[in-house]
Amino acid sequence: MSVAYRERLRPKSPLSTLALLSFIVSFSVARTFTTFYPNTHLVSRGIHIHHFWFGLALLSIGGWLGISYNDRKVDRLSAILYGTGGGLIADEVGLLLTFEDYWSGITYTFTLILLAIIAVLALLHRFHETIVIELSEFLSSRAGLYVGVFLASISIAFVAETSSPVTTAVSGALTVVGIVIVLAYLLNQAHH
C-alpha cells in the first residue's frame, strides 16, 4: 500500500472513539434513567414520544454535520452527536423489535453484539498489517495445519450428528475454514 493511499485512508482524529464513548454513555444513561424513573416520559397530545426519536434526530444531525463540514471541532461534535443518537436508538431496540417490551433481552444482546463488532473492526483497522503478517506465518506453520485439521474434522462430526439448520450452517462454515487453512499450508509448502 502506497504512502499516499495510506495518508488518504488515515482516520480523522479519534472520531470513532468519541462516537463509541458517546454511544456507550448515552445508552447507559438512558437505561439507568428509565430504570429509576420508568413512568417519566414525554407525552404530546396523548402520544408517548420515545427517546428513539431524539436518537434518530441526533444521528441525522451528527451525520449531516460530519459530511457537510471539514472542520476538526465540527467533526468532533458530529461524532458525539452521532454516537449519542445511536445509543438512544440502541436503548430501545427491544421495544422497536417487539413493539411492547422495553426490557426485552434483545436490547442487551443487540448492544453487546454491536459493541463487539465495532471493537473488532477498530482493532482490525489499527493492526491489520500485523494481523496479516501473523496470519500468514500461522498458515505456513505446522500449528496452522493442526488447527485446520482439527477444525475441519470436529466440524464435520457436528454436521453429521445434527439436524439443526443453525448448527449445520455454522459447522459447515467452520469445516470450510478448516479445509482452507489446510490447503493454505499445503500450497505454502509446495512453493518452498
N, C-alpha and C positions, 0 to 999 in steps of 0.2 A: 504494500500500500504506500503510495507516494506521500511525501510530507505535505504537499498542497492539499491532497484529498483528506488527509487526517485533520488538517487545520480547519477545513470546511465542516467536518463532522464533529469537531470538538464542541461539547455542550457549553451553553452559556452559563456562567457562574453555577452555583449549586441550586439551580431552579428545581430540579427533580427532588432534591432533599427538602426544600421548602414546601413543595406541594405535598410530599409524603407526610411530613410532620404536621402540616395543616389538616390533612385528611384524618390522621390518627387523632389529633386533638379535637377536631370538630365532631368526629364520630363518638369519641369518649364523652365529651361534654353533652352532646345531645342525648346519649344513652343514660348518662348519670342524671341529667335534669329530668328526663321522663321517668326514671326510676323513683326519684324523690318527690316529684310533682306530677303524677300521672293524670290529674284532672285539669292541669293548666294547659290550655291550648287556645289558639286564635279561632274565633267563630265570627264569620261575617254573613249576615242575613241567613242564619241557620246552616251555613256550610262550614264544616270543620276544615280549616286550611292547614294541611300538614307541612312540616318543615322540609319535606321533599321539594315543594315548590320554591322555597327560598334557596335550597341547594341547586336546583335547576337554573335559577336566575344567576346565582354566583358563578356556577360553572360556565354559563354562557358569557357573562361579563368578563370573567378571567380569560376565557379562550379568545374572545374578541380582542381584548387588550393585548394579549400575547402575540396575536398575528398582525395587529394593526400598527404597533409602535416598535421602534428599535431603540429602546432606552433601558438602561440597567435597572433603574428604580421602578419603571413601569413593568418590566419583566418580573421583578421580584413580587410586586403587588399582584400581578396576574397569576403567578404561581400560587400565592397564598389564597387568593380568591378561588382559583380552580380546585385546589386541594380541599378547601373548606366546603365548597359546594359538593364535591364528591363524597366527603364524609357525611354530610347531611342526607344525601341520597342513599348512601350505603346503609345508614342507620334505619331506613325504612324499607329495605329490600324485602324483608319478611312480609310486611304489610302490603307492599306492592304486588308480590307474587301470590299471596294467599287471599288478598282483599279483605282480611279480617283480623289477622293475628300479628300484632306489632311485635310480640315477644317470640315469634317463631324462631326456632334454632337455625333456620336457613339464613337469617341475617348474620349470625356469628360465623357460620360456615362460609358464606359468601365473602365476608370481610377478611377472614383468615386466608382463604384461597387467593383473593385479590392481593393482599399484602405479601404473601409468599411469592406470587408471580412477579410482582414489582421488585421485590428484593432480589430474586434470582436474575431478572433482566438487568438490574443495576449492576450486580456482580459480574454477569457475563459481559456487559458493556465495558466495565472497568478493567477486567482481567482477561479479555478474550484472547490476546496474544499468548499469555502464559498458559491458558487453558488449551489452546491449540497445540502448543509445544508439548505439554504434559500428556495430552490425549494421544498424540502421535507416538510418543515414547511408550506409553502404556500399550497401545495397539501393536507395537513391534516387539513387546516383551512376552516372555512365557506366562507371566501373570495374566496378561490380557487374553492369551489363548485359553488358560484355565478358566478364567471368568466367563469367557464366551461359551465354552463347552458346558460349564455348569449351568449358565443361564438358559441355554437352548434346551438342555436335557431336562431340567426341572420344569421348565415352562411347557414342554411337550407333554410331560406327565400330567400337568394340570389340565391341558386341553383334552387329553384322553379320558380323564376321570370326571369331568363335569358336564352338566347340561345347562349351566348358567351362561347366557349370552355375554354378560359383562366379563365373567371370569375367562371365558373362551377368547374374547376380544383382547383383553389385557395380556393373557398368556400367549396368544398368537403373536401379538406385537413384541413381547419380550423374546419369544423364540426367534423372530426375525432379527432383533437386535443382537442376540447371541450368535446367530449364523453370520451376520455382517462382521462382528468382531473376529470370529474365527477366520473368515475369508480375508479380512484386512491383514491379519497376522500372516496367513499363508502367502498372500501377494507380496507383502513386505519381505518375507524370507526368500521368495523367488527372485526378487530384484537384487538381493545381496549375495 
